[in-house]
Every structure is written in structure tokens, then in C-alpha cells.
Amino acid sequence: MKKIIILSLASIVLFGCVFGAGCISNDNIEFSYSGGEQSISAKAGEIITITTETNPSTGYSWTEPVVSEGLTIVGTGSYSDAEPGLVGAGGFCYWNVTAEKAGTYTFTTEYKRPWETESISTIKVTLIFK
């Protein structure tokens, strides 16, 4: 009986590793924005994940990104807490972008309060797809 249980559990684990590997794998190119104008290169069709810090509890948020023609934002921007459950703590904002054709593209967003006209920070990333 013990052998059957152990073999069953081993089969489940093996099945999960073989068929679940594609689900866990992350082929995105991670790009953590650290200020100023920056650039990154990738192959056409690859996804680049742009990450930056944010703290919605301050009233500030990143505006809808402006991207050059041919650059696609995959899905919507997302947010995750730096320390889940900690009230007022900041977190991270993520955008996945890609381009099907080779070329140079730009991604721009501003960090500001919705009711204000001036931003306190601007992200400008040049993306070069080969």
C-alpha cells in the first residue's frame, strides 16, 4: 500500500514538473527602470517587462504609457506590493511591451497625481528590437 501511495505521489510530481514547466518559465526580458533616459535591446517578438517603483498611497501613480507606433503593450500595467499587508508601503508597477518588427521605439510615462499637471518623474525608455 505504501509503495502505491509513494508511486502515485512521485507520478503526480513528475507530471507537474514536465507539463507545468512551460507555465512557470518566464522568457520575458526584465528591465528595472532606475531613472533618466535608458535603452534596452531585444529580438523582435520578445517581451520586455519594464518595472519601476510606485506608491499609490501617496496619491501618485504612473500615467497611461505613450508608446511609439509599432510598440505594443501586452495586457495592462500591473501592480504588486513590495511587502504585502503593510499599509502605506510602496510596490512595483509592471508593463509588458513587444514589437513584431525590428526598429527603435519609445515608451514614456509620468509619475503624478491625477489632479495635477506637473509630474515629479518621467520614465523614457528607448527599446531597440533587432
C-alpha positions in Angstrom: 0.0 0.0 0.0 2.8 2.4 0.9 4.5 1.7 -2.4 1.3 2.6 -4.3 1.0 5.9 -2.5 4.6 6.8 -3.0 4.5 5.9 -6.7 1.3 7.9 -7.1 2.8 11.0 -5.4 6.0 10.6 -7.5 3.9 10.4 -10.7 2.0 13.5 -9.8 5.2 15.4 -9.0 6.8 14.2 -12.3 3.7 15.1 -14.3 3.6 18.6 -12.7 7.3 19.2 -13.5 7.1 18.0 -17.1 3.8 19.6 -18.1 3.9 22.6 -15.7 7.4 23.7 -16.8 6.0 25.9 -19.5 3.7 27.7 -17.1 6.5 28.5 -14.7 9.0 29.6 -17.3 9.4 33.3 -17.8 11.1 34.2 -21.1 10.5 37.9 -20.7 13.4 40.3 -20.6 13.3 42.0 -17.2 14.2 45.7 -17.2 14.2 47.6 -14.0 14.0 51.3 -14.5 16.3 53.4 -12.4 15.9 56.9 -13.7 16.8 59.2 -16.6 16.6 58.1 -20.2 17.6 54.5 -20.7 17.6 52.0 -23.5 17.4 48.2 -23.9 17.7 45.8 -26.8 15.7 42.6 -27.6 14.8 40.4 -30.6 11.7 41.3 -32.5 8.7 39.5 -30.9 10.3 39.2 -27.5 8.5 40.7 -24.5 10.3 43.2 -22.3 8.9 43.8 -18.8 9.5 47.3 -17.6 9.5 47.6 -13.8 9.6 50.7 -11.6 8.8 51.6 -8.0 5.5 53.2 -7.1 3.5 54.1 -4.0 -0.3 54.6 -4.7 -0.9 55.6 -1.0 0.7 59.0 -1.8 -1.8 59.8 -4.5 0.9 59.5 -7.2 0.6 57.0 -10.0 2.1 56.3 -13.4 0.1 57.7 -16.3 -1.0 55.6 -19.2 2.2 55.0 -21.2 2.7 56.7 -24.5 4.4 54.4 -27.0 5.6 54.9 -30.5 3.8 53.3 -33.4 4.6 49.6 -33.7 5.3 49.0 -30.0 2.5 47.1 -28.2 1.7 47.0 -24.5 0.7 43.4 -23.8 -2.2 43.3 -21.4 -2.5 46.2 -18.9 0.0 47.6 -16.5 0.1 45.7 -13.2 1.0 46.5 -9.6 2.4 44.4 -6.8 3.1 45.3 -3.1 6.7 45.3 -2.0 5.5 44.0 1.4 2.0 42.5 1.2 -0.2 43.6 4.1 1.9 46.6 5.1 -0.4 49.7 4.8 1.2 52.6 3.1 4.2 50.6 1.7 5.2 51.1 -1.9 5.3 48.5 -4.5 6.2 47.9 -8.1 4.5 48.8 -11.4 5.0 46.5 -14.4 4.3 46.8 -18.2 5.0 44.1 -20.8 5.9 45.5 -24.2 6.8 44.0 -27.5 7.3 44.8 -31.2 6.9 42.4 -34.0 9.2 44.3 -36.4 12.8 45.4 -35.9 13.2 49.1 -35.1 13.6 51.7 -32.4 10.6 52.5 -30.2 9.9 54.7 -27.2 7.9 54.1 -24.0 7.1 57.1 -21.9 5.1 57.6 -18.7 4.9 60.2 -16.0 4.5 59.9 -12.2 2.0 62.4 -11.0 -1.3 62.9 -9.1 -4.3 62.8 -11.4 -5.4 66.3 -10.4 -2.0 67.9 -11.0 -0.5 69.0 -14.3 3.2 68.7 -13.3 4.9 65.3 -12.9 7.6 64.6 -10.4 9.2 61.9 -12.5 9.2 60.7 -16.1 10.2 57.4 -17.5 11.5 57.4 -21.0 12.9 54.1 -22.3 14.2 53.5 -25.8 13.6 50.0 -26.9 15.6 48.6 -29.8 14.2 45.5 -31.4 16.5 43.6 -33.8 
